[in-house]
Every structure is written in structure tokens, then in C-alpha cells.
Amino acid sequence: MSSDEETFRRLVVELRILEGTADALQSRVNMINAALTELAVASMTLEGLEKEKIEAPLLVSIGGGSYVEAKLGSEDKVIVGVGAGVAIERTIKEAKDNVSGRIAEFEKTRTSFEQQLRQVIEKIQDNRAQLQELSTKLSEREKAAGV
């Protein structure tokens, strides 16, 4: 087996691995985007709650596009999820700060993943170009040898 054939095979394997890595990174970026959308809604909701008074009528989502009518019980306290299924009572300001901090962290993580994804895509493009060159070279060599 010639050096070009070995390089060709190595590039094919590397390309498959890189494509899998790109898919995984894109999936992570998509999950982060979904979380950011959810946090943006939470942030807007907290902003709106600040302007409401006790007993203000609310529609509370119960999932599946369904809502129940409720009344605001406290104008300054909310329950905030802190991870691992744990939630604690916080003031609206503390909740807004928590959500803002989480948004900042997710955006930082998304930027990192997007940078990694760009690097992987560049490497994929380089490998494809090399594969095309090698393919042409090997094809010409076979024609010359009369295979």
C-alpha cells in the first residue's frame, strides 16, 4: 500500500470522527439555545411580576399549552430552581440576578462551543480538500498503470 493510500484512509477515518464531533457540538449549542430561550422568558416574567400587586390575576402554565388561573400571593417572593431538582425562595431581585447570571454563563459556554465547532468545520473542510486531491492523484495513478 502506498503512502498516499494510507494517508487517504487516515483522512477518511479522521473525517468521520470530525463529523461526529461537529454533530455533537451542534447538538450542545442547540440545547444551550433552548435553555437561553427559557431563561429569557423567566427574566421577562420576573420583570412583569415586579409591577404586579398581591392578588393580581395570573395565568400559570401547566404544560402542553394549558394554563390555570391563579392570584399572586406575594409581590416580592418567588421560588427559584437552583439545580438538581432543588428550589429555594428568593426575592424577585435575587431571582433576576440569578437568572441573569445563568444567562451569562450559558452565553459564555455557547460561545466556547461555537468556537470549537468553527474549528472542527475548518478541519473538516481541509480534510475534504486533501481527500479530493489524493483521490484525483490516486485515480490518475491507476489510469497510468492501466488498472
Secondary structure, 3 states (H helix, E strand, C coil): CCHHHHHHHHHHHHHHHHHHHHHHHHHHHHHHHHHHHHHHHHHHHHHHHHCCCCCCEEEEEEECCEEEEEECCCCCEEEEEEECCEEEEEEHHHHHHHHHHHHHHHHHHHHHHHHHHHHHHHHHHHHHHHHHHHHHHHHHHHHHHCC
